[in-house]
Amino acid sequence: SLLCSAILSSYLLGERLNLLGKLGCMLSLVGSTMMVIHAPEDEEVTTLDEMLSKLKEPGFLAYGAILLALCLLLIFYLAPRYGQSNILIYLTICSVIGAFSVSSVKGLGIAIKSFFAGQPVLQHPLTWILVITLVASITTQINYLNKSLDIFNTSLVFPIYYVLFTTIVITTSVILFKEWVTMTVVDIIGTVCGFLTIILGVFLLHAFKDLDVSLGNLPQVLLCGQQVPATRDDKNILIEVDNSSIAPEDKPKVFMIY
């Protein structure tokens, strides 16, 4: 999805993705893959009662409250002021809401399996809470993702959204299912390295999006960068002209300041 959206937006929508942006996409994909590989497996949860006990734990409740407060802050305060100019506002809203949608999908998956096993899941209040949460979160995600696509470059929106969403979802899964307890030192190092790779990829993608850099003009860009003349102010120019030996001493000098 990440690579296809970047490539198709370049060919179909006429949006430009330079060489650094393509490298940023690849680094983001590599970093996310490293995090997924080194993430431990989910703790086995087979019933809605077990899922409810996980959701009611103090650690996850505190984490959910922080995400909800951050989301409300972004929606009601930051989005009206900076949403039109900062690409991270809308995408952060989508990613934070994604933590609730993924948790709801996890719970509904357990409910569906329990339903086909003949258990009375429709009478369980958690089932309907998860359905309402899933509908509200997906609706909010689609709304702000479309707003972001209407304003910003598609080749930038999807990679950044992919990185933010993946990071928050993995964090939510670690907190909800206590996966960090079983992580080894190798997995911790791999996860941290993957996260740093993601940061580097997003930086390349976002910081240099306006540069016209490709494999074809890369030698010219490097050559031009080495031959850029030093910028001189008016004071230095006046001193050079005043000390110049071109104009004779007996003729008046005229200084022009631009």
PyRosetta script that sets phi, psi and omega in degrees:
from pyrosetta import init, pose_from_sequence

init()
pose = pose_from_sequence("SLLCSAILSSYLLGERLNLLGKLGCMLSLVGSTMMVIHAPEDEEVTTLDEMLSKLKEPGFLAYGAILLALCLLLIFYLAPRYGQSNILIYLTICSVIGAFSVSSVKGLGIAIKSFFAGQPVLQHPLTWILVITLVASITTQINYLNKSLDIFNTSLVFPIYYVLFTTIVITTSVILFKEWVTMTVVDIIGTVCGFLTIILGVFLLHAFKDLDVSLGNLPQVLLCGQQVPATRDDKNILIEVDNSSIAPEDKPKVFMIY")
pose.set_psi(1, -42.4)
pose.set_omega(1, -179.2)
pose.set_phi(2, -62.4)
pose.set_psi(2, -52.4)
pose.set_omega(2, -176.8)
pose.set_phi(3, -71.0)
pose.set_psi(3, -39.9)
pose.set_omega(3, -178.7)
pose.set_phi(4, -65.2)
pose.set_psi(4, -41.3)
pose.set_omega(4, -179.9)
pose.set_phi(5, -65.7)
pose.set_psi(5, -37.9)
pose.set_omega(5, 178.7)
pose.set_phi(6, -67.3)
pose.set_psi(6, -41.2)
pose.set_omega(6, -178.8)
pose.set_phi(7, -72.1)
pose.set_psi(7, -45.0)
pose.set_omega(7, -178.0)
pose.set_phi(8, -67.2)
pose.set_psi(8, -35.8)
pose.set_omega(8, 178.0)
pose.set_phi(9, -66.4)
pose.set_psi(9, -29.0)
pose.set_omega(9, 177.8)
pose.set_phi(10, -71.5)
pose.set_psi(10, -39.1)
pose.set_omega(10, -175.9)
pose.set_phi(11, -87.9)
pose.set_psi(11, -38.8)
pose.set_omega(11, -173.8)
pose.set_phi(12, -91.7)
pose.set_psi(12, -35.9)
pose.set_omega(12, -177.2)
pose.set_phi(13, -101.4)
pose.set_psi(13, -3.3)
pose.set_omega(13, 179.0)
pose.set_phi(14, 72.0)
pose.set_psi(14, 17.8)
pose.set_omega(14, 179.5)
pose.set_phi(15, -87.4)
pose.set_psi(15, 135.7)
pose.set_omega(15, -172.6)
pose.set_phi(16, -90.7)
pose.set_psi(16, 132.1)
pose.set_omega(16, 174.8)
pose.set_phi(17, -125.0)
pose.set_psi(17, 109.4)
pose.set_omega(17, -174.5)
pose.set_phi(18, -78.9)
pose.set_psi(18, -176.0)
pose.set_omega(18, -176.0)
pose.set_phi(19, -63.1)
pose.set_psi(19, -41.4)
pose.set_omega(19, 179.7)
pose.set_phi(20, -66.6)
pose.set_psi(20, -34.7)
pose.set_omega(20, 176.4)
pose.set_phi(21, -65.3)
pose.set_psi(21, -39.6)
pose.set_omega(21, 176.9)
pose.set_phi(22, -65.7)
pose.set_psi(22, -40.3)
pose.set_omega(22, 176.3)
pose.set_phi(23, -64.5)
pose.set_psi(23, -37.2)
pose.set_omega(23, 177.3)
pose.set_phi(24, -63.2)
pose.set_psi(24, -40.1)
pose.set_omega(24, 176.0)
pose.set_phi(25, -60.6)
pose.set_psi(25, -45.4)
pose.set_omega(25, -178.8)
pose.set_phi(26, -65.2)
pose.set_psi(26, -41.7)
pose.set_omega(26, 179.1)
pose.set_phi(27, -65.9)
pose.set_psi(27, -38.4)
pose.set_omega(27, 178.0)
pose.set_phi(28, -64.0)
pose.set_psi(28, -41.0)
pose.set_omega(28, 179.0)
pose.set_phi(29, -66.8)
pose.set_psi(29, -41.3)
pose.set_omega(29, 178.9)
pose.set_phi(30, -65.1)
pose.set_psi(30, -43.8)
pose.set_omega(30, 179.5)
pose.set_phi(31, -63.3)
pose.set_psi(31, -42.0)
pose.set_omega(31, 177.9)
pose.set_phi(32, -65.3)
pose.set_psi(32, -38.4)
pose.set_omega(32, 178.2)
pose.set_phi(33, -64.1)
pose.set_psi(33, -39.7)
pose.set_omega(33, 177.5)
pose.set_phi(34, -62.7)
pose.set_psi(34, -41.3)
pose.set_omega(34, 179.8)
pose.set_phi(35, -65.8)
pose.set_psi(35, -40.2)
pose.set_omega(35, -179.6)
pose.set_phi(36, -68.1)
pose.set_psi(36, -40.0)
pose.set_omega(36, -179.5)
pose.set_phi(37, -63.0)
pose.set_psi(37, -41.7)
pose.set_omega(37, -175.9)
pose.set_phi(38, -88.9)
pose.set_psi(38, -3.8)
pose.set_omega(38, 176.3)
pose.set_phi(39, -74.1)
pose.set_psi(39, 137.1)
pose.set_omega(39, -179.5)
pose.set_phi(40, -72.3)
pose.set_psi(40, 165.2)
pose.set_omega(40, 179.4)
pose.set_phi(41, -71.8)
pose.set_psi(41, 153.8)
pose.set_omega(41, 179.2)
pose.set_phi(42, -64.7)
pose.set_psi(42, 146.2)
pose.set_omega(42, 172.7)
pose.set_phi(43, -69.3)
pose.set_psi(43, 139.3)
pose.set_omega(43, -175.4)
pose.set_phi(44, -67.7)
pose.set_psi(44, 119.8)
pose.set_omega(44, 176.2)
pose.set_phi(45, -129.2)
pose.set_psi(45, 120.1)
pose.set_omega(45, -171.5)
pose.set_phi(46, -116.1)
pose.set_psi(46, -17.0)
pose.set_omega(46, -177.1)
pose.set_phi(47, -127.4)
pose.set_psi(47, 161.3)
pose.set_omega(47, 177.9)
pose.set_phi(48, -67.7)
pose.set_psi(48, -31.0)
pose.set_omega(48, 177.5)
pose.set_phi(49, -64.7)
pose.set_psi(49, -40.4)
pose.set_omega(49, 176.6)
pose.set_phi(50, -66.6)
pose.set_psi(50, -39.8)
pose.set_omega(50, 177.2)
pose.set_phi(51, -63.9)
pose.set_psi(51, -40.6)
pose.set_omega(51, 178.8)
pose.set_phi(52, -64.0)
pose.set_psi(52, -39.4)
pose.set_omega(52, 177.9)
pose.set_phi(53, -64.5)
pose.set_psi(53, -35.6)
pose.set_omega(53, 176.3)
pose.set_phi(54, -66.4)
pose.set_psi(54, -42.5)
pose.set_omega(54, -178.2)
pose.set_phi(55, -68.8)
pose.set_psi(55, -25.3)
pose.set_omega(55, -176.9)
pose.set_phi(56, -89.4)
pose.set_psi(56, -1.2)
pose.set_omega(56, 179.6)
pose.set_phi(57, -68.6)
pose.set_psi(57, 144.4)
pose.set_omega(57, -174.8)
pose.set_phi(58, -59.0)
pose.set_psi(58, -37.4)
pose.set_omega(58, -179.0)
pose.set_phi(59, -62.2)
pose.set_psi(59, -45.6)
pose.set_omega(59, -179.7)
pose.set_phi(60, -72.2)
pose.set_psi(60, -34.6)
pose.set_omega(60, 177.4)
pose.set_phi(61, -63.5)
pose.set_psi(61, -41.8)
pose.set_omega(61, 177.6)
pose.set_phi(62, -65.6)
pose.set_psi(62, -42.0)
pose.set_omega(62, 178.5)
pose.set_phi(63, -63.0)
pose.set_psi(63, -45.2)
pose.set_omega(63, 178.4)
pose.set_phi(64, -63.4)
pose.set_psi(64, -38.3)
pose.set_omega(64, 178.4)
pose.set_phi(65, -64.9)
pose.set_psi(65, -39.3)
pose.set_omega(65, 178.1)
pose.set_phi(66, -64.9)
pose.set_psi(66, -44.1)
pose.set_omega(66, 178.7)
pose.set_phi(67, -63.5)
pose.set_psi(67, -41.3)
pose.set_omega(67, -179.8)
pose.set_phi(68, -65.8)
pose.set_psi(68, -42.0)
pose.set_omega(68, 177.8)
pose.set_phi(69, -64.4)
pose.set_psi(69, -41.3)
pose.set_omega(69, 177.5)
pose.set_phi(70, -63.1)
pose.set_psi(70, -40.6)
pose.set_omega(70, -179.7)
pose.set_phi(71, -65.7)
pose.set_psi(71, -43.0)
pose.set_omega(71, 178.4)
pose.set_phi(72, -64.7)
pose.set_psi(72, -38.4)
pose.set_omega(72, 177.0)
pose.set_phi(73, -62.8)
pose.set_psi(73, -42.9)
pose.set_omega(73, 179.9)
pose.set_phi(74, -66.9)
pose.set_psi(74, -40.9)
pose.set_omega(74, -174.9)
pose.set_phi(75, -71.7)
pose.set_psi(75, -46.3)
pose.set_omega(75, -170.5)
pose.set_phi(76, -94.9)
pose.set_psi(76, -18.1)
pose.set_omega(76, -178.0)
pose.set_phi(77, -116.5)
pose.set_psi(77, -53.4)
pose.set_omega(77, -173.8)
pose.set_phi(78, -80.6)
pose.set_psi(78, -39.0)
pose.set_omega(78, -177.2)
pose.set_phi(79, -61.2)
pose.set_psi(79, -45.7)
pose.set_omega(79, 178.4)
pose.set_phi(80, -64.5)
pose.set_psi(80, -25.1)
pose.set_omega(80, -175.6)
pose.set_phi(81, -94.7)
pose.set_psi(81, -41.4)
pose.set_omega(81, -172.0)
pose.set_phi(82, -122.4)
pose.set_psi(82, -0.4)
pose.set_omega(82, -176.6)
pose.set_phi(83, -63.7)
pose.set_psi(83, -31.4)
pose.set_omega(83, -178.5)
pose.set_phi(84, -76.5)
pose.set_psi(84, -16.1)
pose.set_omega(84, -175.5)
pose.set_phi(85, -118.0)
pose.set_psi(85, -20.0)
pose.set_omega(85, -177.6)
pose.set_phi(86, -114.5)
pose.set_psi(86, 119.1)
pose.set_omega(86, -176.0)
pose.set_phi(87, -68.9)
pose.set_psi(87, -22.4)
pose.set_omega(87, -175.5)
pose.set_phi(88, -76.9)
pose.set_psi(88, -20.0)
pose.set_omega(88, -175.0)
pose.set_phi(89, -65.3)
pose.set_psi(89, -59.0)
pose.set_omega(89, -178.6)
pose.set_phi(90, -63.6)
pose.set_psi(90, -39.4)
pose.set_omega(90, -177.5)
pose.set_phi(91, -71.1)
pose.set_psi(91, -31.3)
pose.set_omega(91, 175.5)
pose.set_phi(92, -68.1)
pose.set_psi(92, -37.4)
pose.set_omega(92, 175.5)
pose.set_phi(93, -60.6)
pose.set_psi(93, -47.2)
pose.set_omega(93, 178.9)
pose.set_phi(94, -60.5)
pose.set_psi(94, -41.0)
pose.set_omega(94, -176.7)
pose.set_phi(95, -71.1)
pose.set_psi(95, -41.6)
pose.set_omega(95, 179.3)
pose.set_phi(96, -65.0)
pose.set_psi(96, -43.0)
pose.set_omega(96, 176.8)
pose.set_phi(97, -63.8)
pose.set_psi(97, -28.8)
pose.set_omega(97, 179.2)
pose.set_phi(98, -60.5)
pose.set_psi(98, -27.3)
pose.set_omega(98, 177.1)
pose.set_phi(99, -62.4)
pose.set_psi(99, -39.2)
pose.set_omega(99, 179.0)
pose.set_phi(100, -74.0)
pose.set_psi(100, -37.2)
pose.set_omega(100, -179.0)
pose.set_phi(101, -67.4)
pose.set_psi(101, -41.5)
pose.set_omega(101, 179.9)
pose.set_phi(102, -67.6)
pose.set_psi(102, -40.3)
pose.set_omega(102, 176.8)
pose.set_phi(103, -63.6)
pose.set_psi(103, -38.2)
pose.set_omega(103, 178.0)
pose.set_phi(104, -66.4)
pose.set_psi(104, -40.8)
pose.set_omega(104, 178.2)
pose.set_phi(105, -63.0)
pose.set_psi(105, -39.7)
pose.set_omega(105, 177.9)
pose.set_phi(106, -60.3)
pose.set_psi(106, -46.6)
pose.set_omega(106, 179.7)
pose.set_phi(107, -66.8)
pose.set_psi(107, -39.9)
pose.set_omega(107, 179.4)
pose.set_phi(108, -68.6)
pose.set_psi(108, -31.5)
pose.set_omega(108, 174.6)
pose.set_phi(109, -61.8)
pose.set_psi(109, -41.6)
pose.set_omega(109, 176.4)
pose.set_phi(110, -65.3)
pose.set_psi(110, -39.4)
pose.set_omega(110, 179.9)
pose.set_phi(111, -64.6)
pose.set_psi(111, -39.7)
pose.set_omega(111, -179.7)
pose.set_phi(112, -65.8)
pose.set_psi(112, -43.5)
pose.set_omega(112, 178.1)
pose.set_phi(113, -64.1)
pose.set_psi(113, -38.9)
pose.set_omega(113, 178.6)
pose.set_phi(114, -68.3)
pose.set_psi(114, -34.1)
pose.set_omega(114, 179.2)
pose.set_phi(115, -63.6)
pose.set_psi(115, -45.2)
pose.set_omega(115, 179.6)
pose.set_phi(116, -72.4)
pose.set_psi(116, -16.7)
pose.set_omega(116, 175.2)
pose.set_phi(117, -85.2)
pose.set_psi(117, -0.6)
pose.set_omega(117, 176.1)
pose.set_phi(118, 91.5)
pose.set_psi(118, 12.2)
pose.set_omega(118, 179.9)
pose.set_phi(119, -87.0)
pose.set_psi(119, 149.4)
pose.set_omega(119, -177.8)
pose.set_phi(120, -80.4)
pose.set_psi(120, 70.6)
pose.set_omega(120, -176.6)
pose.set_phi(121, -77.3)
pose.set_psi(121, -23.5)
pose.set_omega(121, -179.3)
pose.set_phi(122, -69.4)
pose.set_psi(122, -21.7)
pose.set_omega(122, 177.0)
pose.set_phi(123, -86.8)
pose.set_psi(123, -7.9)
pose.set_omega(123, -179.0)
pose.set_phi(124, -82.4)
pose.set_psi(124, 126.0)
pose.set_omega(124, -177.4)
pose.set_phi(125, -64.1)
pose.set_psi(125, -26.7)
pose.set_omega(125, -179.3)
pose.set_phi(126, -63.4)
pose.set_psi(126, -32.0)
pose.set_omega(126, -179.6)
pose.set_phi(127, -60.0)
pose.set_psi(127, -46.9)
pose.set_omega(127, -177.9)
pose.set_phi(128, -73.9)
pose.set_psi(128, -31.2)
pose.set_omega(128, 174.6)
pose.set_phi(129, -63.9)
pose.set_psi(129, -41.4)
pose.set_omega(129, 179.0)
pose.set_phi(130, -67.5)
pose.set_psi(130, -38.1)
pose.set_omega(130, 178.3)
pose.set_phi(131, -63.4)
pose.set_psi(131, -46.5)
pose.set_omega(131, 179.8)
pose.set_phi(132, -63.4)
pose.set_psi(132, -42.8)
pose.set_omega(132, 178.9)
pose.set_phi(133, -62.8)
pose.set_psi(133, -41.7)
pose.set_omega(133, -179.2)
pose.set_phi(134, -65.5)
pose.set_psi(134, -44.9)
pose.set_omega(134, 180.0)
pose.set_phi(135, -63.1)
pose.set_psi(135, -44.7)
pose.set_omega(135, -178.9)
pose.set_phi(136, -65.9)
pose.set_psi(136, -41.8)
pose.set_omega(136, -177.2)
pose.set_phi(137, -70.2)
pose.set_psi(137, -42.4)
pose.set_omega(137, -179.9)
pose.set_phi(138, -66.5)
pose.set_psi(138, -39.5)
pose.set_omega(138, 177.6)
pose.set_phi(139, -61.0)
pose.set_psi(139, -42.9)
pose.set_omega(139, 178.7)
pose.set_phi(140, -65.6)
pose.set_psi(140, -42.4)
pose.set_omega(140, 178.7)
pose.set_phi(141, -60.4)
pose.set_psi(141, -46.9)
pose.set_omega(141, -179.1)
pose.set_phi(142, -63.1)
pose.set_psi(142, -40.0)
pose.set_omega(142, -179.0)
pose.set_phi(143, -60.8)
pose.set_psi(143, -51.5)
pose.set_omega(143, -175.9)
pose.set_phi(144, -77.9)
pose.set_psi(144, -25.9)
pose.set_omega(144, 174.6)
pose.set_phi(145, -68.0)
pose.set_psi(145, -41.0)
pose.set_omega(145, 176.8)
pose.set_phi(146, -65.1)
pose.set_psi(146, -38.2)
pose.set_omega(146, 175.7)
pose.set_phi(147, -61.1)
pose.set_psi(147, -42.6)
pose.set_omega(147, 179.6)
pose.set_phi(148, -65.6)
pose.set_psi(148, -40.0)
pose.set_omega(148, 179.2)
pose.set_phi(149, -68.2)
pose.set_psi(149, -29.0)
pose.set_omega(149, 178.5)
pose.set_phi(150, -70.8)
pose.set_psi(150, -24.4)
pose.set_omega(150, -173.4)
pose.set_phi(151, -103.9)
pose.set_psi(151, -44.1)
pose.set_omega(151, -168.7)
pose.set_phi(152, -109.0)
pose.set_psi(152, 168.1)
pose.set_omega(152, -178.8)
pose.set_phi(153, -65.5)
pose.set_psi(153, 131.2)
pose.set_omega(153, -178.3)
pose.set_phi(154, -61.8)
pose.set_psi(154, -37.1)
pose.set_omega(154, -179.6)
pose.set_phi(155, -68.2)
pose.set_psi(155, -14.7)
pose.set_omega(155, 173.8)
pose.set_phi(156, -96.2)
pose.set_psi(156, -35.9)
pose.set_omega(156, -174.4)
pose.set_phi(157, -64.3)
pose.set_psi(157, -51.0)
pose.set_omega(157, -173.5)
pose.set_phi(158, -67.3)
pose.set_psi(158, -42.6)
pose.set_omega(158, 177.3)
pose.set_phi(159, -62.9)
pose.set_psi(159, -43.7)
pose.set_omega(159, -179.6)
pose.set_phi(160, -66.0)
pose.set_psi(160, -41.9)
pose.set_omega(160, 177.8)
pose.set_phi(161, -62.9)
pose.set_psi(161, -40.3)
pose.set_omega(161, 179.0)
pose.set_phi(162, -60.6)
pose.set_psi(162, -44.5)
pose.set_omega(162, -178.2)
pose.set_phi(163, -66.8)
pose.set_psi(163, -48.6)
pose.set_omega(163, -178.4)
pose.set_phi(164, -63.5)
pose.set_psi(164, -44.8)
pose.set_omega(164, -178.1)
pose.set_phi(165, -63.3)
pose.set_psi(165, -46.3)
pose.set_omega(165, -179.6)
pose.set_phi(166, -62.0)
pose.set_psi(166, -42.2)
pose.set_omega(166, -178.7)
pose.set_phi(167, -63.7)
pose.set_psi(167, -45.2)
pose.set_omega(167, -178.2)
pose.set_phi(168, -69.6)
pose.set_psi(168, -37.2)
pose.set_omega(168, 179.5)
pose.set_phi(169, -65.6)
pose.set_psi(169, -42.9)
pose.set_omega(169, 178.3)
pose.set_phi(170, -64.4)
pose.set_psi(170, -41.0)
pose.set_omega(170, 177.7)
pose.set_phi(171, -62.1)
pose.set_psi(171, -42.9)
pose.set_omega(171, 178.6)
pose.set_phi(172, -62.6)
pose.set_psi(172, -42.8)
pose.set_omega(172, 179.7)
pose.set_phi(173, -64.7)
pose.set_psi(173, -38.3)
pose.set_omega(173, 178.7)
pose.set_phi(174, -64.4)
pose.set_psi(174, -42.0)
pose.set_omega(174, -178.5)
pose.set_phi(175, -73.7)
pose.set_psi(175, -40.3)
pose.set_omega(175, -175.5)
pose.set_phi(176, -70.3)
pose.set_psi(176, -41.5)
pose.set_omega(176, -174.1)
pose.set_phi(177, -107.7)
pose.set_psi(177, 11.6)
pose.set_omega(177, 175.4)
pose.set_phi(178, 56.0)
pose.set_psi(178, 40.6)
pose.set_omega(178, -176.8)
pose.set_phi(179, -70.8)
pose.set_psi(179, -23.2)
pose.set_omega(179, -176.0)
pose.set_phi(180, -67.0)
pose.set_psi(180, -19.1)
pose.set_omega(180, -178.7)
pose.set_phi(181, -66.4)
pose.set_psi(181, -35.4)
pose.set_omega(181, -175.6)
pose.set_phi(182, -95.1)
pose.set_psi(182, 4.0)
pose.set_omega(182, -177.8)
pose.set_phi(183, -75.8)
pose.set_psi(183, 135.3)
pose.set_omega(183, 176.2)
pose.set_phi(184, -87.4)
pose.set_psi(184, 174.4)
pose.set_omega(184, 179.3)
pose.set_phi(185, -63.9)
pose.set_psi(185, -38.6)
pose.set_omega(185, 179.1)
pose.set_phi(186, -63.1)
pose.set_psi(186, -42.3)
pose.set_omega(186, 179.1)
pose.set_phi(187, -65.6)
pose.set_psi(187, -38.6)
pose.set_omega(187, 178.7)
pose.set_phi(188, -64.7)
pose.set_psi(188, -45.7)
pose.set_omega(188, 178.7)
pose.set_phi(189, -63.3)
pose.set_psi(189, -42.6)
pose.set_omega(189, 178.7)
pose.set_phi(190, -63.4)
pose.set_psi(190, -39.2)
pose.set_omega(190, 178.3)
pose.set_phi(191, -65.8)
pose.set_psi(191, -43.9)
pose.set_omega(191, 179.5)
pose.set_phi(192, -64.6)
pose.set_psi(192, -43.8)
pose.set_omega(192, 178.5)
pose.set_phi(193, -63.2)
pose.set_psi(193, -39.8)
pose.set_omega(193, 176.8)
pose.set_phi(194, -63.1)
pose.set_psi(194, -40.0)
pose.set_omega(194, 179.0)
pose.set_phi(195, -66.6)
pose.set_psi(195, -41.2)
pose.set_omega(195, 177.5)
pose.set_phi(196, -65.3)
pose.set_psi(196, -35.1)
pose.set_omega(196, 176.2)
pose.set_phi(197, -64.8)
pose.set_psi(197, -38.9)
pose.set_omega(197, 177.0)
pose.set_phi(198, -62.3)
pose.set_psi(198, -44.6)
pose.set_omega(198, 179.6)
pose.set_phi(199, -60.2)
pose.set_psi(199, -43.3)
pose.set_omega(199, 178.4)
pose.set_phi(200, -63.4)
pose.set_psi(200, -41.4)
pose.set_omega(200, 179.1)
pose.set_phi(201, -64.0)
pose.set_psi(201, -43.7)
pose.set_omega(201, 178.7)
pose.set_phi(202, -65.5)
pose.set_psi(202, -36.9)
pose.set_omega(202, 178.3)
pose.set_phi(203, -62.9)
pose.set_psi(203, -46.8)
pose.set_omega(203, 177.9)
pose.set_phi(204, -62.5)
pose.set_psi(204, -37.0)
pose.set_omega(204, -177.0)
pose.set_phi(205, -70.2)
pose.set_psi(205, -39.6)
pose.set_omega(205, -172.4)
pose.set_phi(206, -94.4)
pose.set_psi(206, -37.1)
pose.set_omega(206, -172.8)
pose.set_phi(207, -74.6)
pose.set_psi(207, -30.5)
pose.set_omega(207, -174.4)
pose.set_phi(208, -116.4)
pose.set_psi(208, 28.1)
pose.set_omega(208, -175.2)
pose.set_phi(209, -69.0)
pose.set_psi(209, -22.3)
pose.set_omega(209, -177.2)
pose.set_phi(210, -92.4)
pose.set_psi(210, -4.4)
pose.set_omega(210, -179.8)
pose.set_phi(211, -81.1)
pose.set_psi(211, 140.3)
pose.set_omega(211, 177.6)
pose.set_phi(212, -92.3)
pose.set_psi(212, 83.0)
pose.set_omega(212, -176.8)
pose.set_phi(213, -123.6)
pose.set_psi(213, 126.8)
pose.set_omega(213, 176.1)
pose.set_phi(214, -144.3)
pose.set_psi(214, 173.2)
pose.set_omega(214, 178.1)
pose.set_phi(215, -65.4)
pose.set_psi(215, -29.1)
pose.set_omega(215, -178.5)
pose.set_phi(216, -72.0)
pose.set_psi(216, -40.9)
pose.set_omega(216, -176.7)
pose.set_phi(217, -105.0)
pose.set_psi(217, 12.9)
pose.set_omega(217, -179.0)
pose.set_phi(218, -61.1)
pose.set_psi(218, -44.2)
pose.set_omega(218, 177.3)
pose.set_phi(219, -60.8)
pose.set_psi(219, -40.0)
pose.set_omega(219, 179.2)
pose.set_phi(220, -66.3)
pose.set_psi(220, -38.7)
pose.set_omega(220, 179.5)
pose.set_phi(221, -64.2)
pose.set_psi(221, -42.5)
pose.set_omega(221, 178.9)
pose.set_phi(222, -66.7)
pose.set_psi(222, -38.5)
pose.set_omega(222, 179.7)
pose.set_phi(223, -67.3)
pose.set_psi(223, -42.0)
pose.set_omega(223, 178.3)
pose.set_phi(224, -65.5)
pose.set_psi(224, -35.9)
pose.set_omega(224, 179.4)
pose.set_phi(225, -66.7)
pose.set_psi(225, -28.7)
pose.set_omega(225, 179.5)
pose.set_phi(226, -82.2)
pose.set_psi(226, -20.6)
pose.set_omega(226, -175.3)
pose.set_phi(227, -107.1)
pose.set_psi(227, 16.7)
pose.set_omega(227, 178.8)
pose.set_phi(228, -69.4)
pose.set_psi(228, 122.8)
pose.set_omega(228, -179.3)
pose.set_phi(229, -70.7)
pose.set_psi(229, 151.9)
pose.set_omega(229, 179.0)
pose.set_phi(230, -70.6)
pose.set_psi(230, 139.5)
pose.set_omega(230, 179.9)
pose.set_phi(231, -80.4)
pose.set_psi(231, 128.4)
pose.set_omega(231, -179.3)
pose.set_phi(232, -116.0)
pose.set_psi(232, 142.9)
pose.set_omega(232, 179.3)
pose.set_phi(233, -88.7)
pose.set_psi(233, 177.6)
pose.set_omega(233, -176.0)
pose.set_phi(234, -64.5)
pose.set_psi(234, -31.8)
pose.set_omega(234, -179.0)
pose.set_phi(235, -63.8)
pose.set_psi(235, -45.1)
pose.set_omega(235, 179.7)
pose.set_phi(236, -65.1)
pose.set_psi(236, -38.7)
pose.set_omega(236, 179.4)
pose.set_phi(237, -64.9)
pose.set_psi(237, -41.7)
pose.set_omega(237, 179.2)
pose.set_phi(238, -63.6)
pose.set_psi(238, -39.1)
pose.set_omega(238, 180.0)
pose.set_phi(239, -66.2)
pose.set_psi(239, -40.3)
pose.set_omega(239, 179.6)
pose.set_phi(240, -65.6)
pose.set_psi(240, -43.2)
pose.set_omega(240, 179.0)
pose.set_phi(241, -66.4)
pose.set_psi(241, -37.9)
pose.set_omega(241, -179.0)
pose.set_phi(242, -67.2)
pose.set_psi(242, -34.0)
pose.set_omega(242, -179.8)
pose.set_phi(243, -91.8)
pose.set_psi(243, 4.8)
pose.set_omega(243, -176.8)
pose.set_phi(244, -71.5)
pose.set_psi(244, 144.9)
pose.set_omega(244, 179.2)
pose.set_phi(245, -95.6)
pose.set_psi(245, 4.8)
pose.set_omega(245, -178.5)
pose.set_phi(246, -71.8)
pose.set_psi(246, -45.2)
pose.set_omega(246, -177.9)
pose.set_phi(247, -82.5)
pose.set_psi(247, 130.7)
pose.set_omega(247, 177.4)
pose.set_phi(248, -65.3)
pose.set_psi(248, 157.0)
pose.set_omega(248, -177.8)
pose.set_phi(249, -69.7)
pose.set_psi(249, -27.6)
pose.set_omega(249, -175.3)
pose.set_phi(250, -85.4)
pose.set_psi(250, 0.6)
pose.set_omega(250, 179.4)
pose.set_phi(251, -108.4)
pose.set_psi(251, 145.1)
pose.set_omega(251, -179.7)
pose.set_phi(252, -68.3)
pose.set_psi(252, 151.4)
pose.set_omega(252, 177.9)
pose.set_phi(253, -105.1)
pose.set_psi(253, 141.7)
pose.set_omega(253, 177.5)
pose.set_phi(254, -118.7)
pose.set_psi(254, 124.4)
pose.set_omega(254, 179.6)
pose.set_phi(255, -105.5)
pose.set_psi(255, 130.5)
pose.set_omega(255, 178.5)
pose.set_phi(256, -119.2)
pose.set_psi(256, 124.1)
pose.set_omega(256, -179.0)
pose.set_phi(257, -107.3)
pose.set_psi(257, 121.6)
pose.set_omega(257, -179.6)
pose.set_phi(258, -100.8)
pose.dump_pdb("model.pdb")
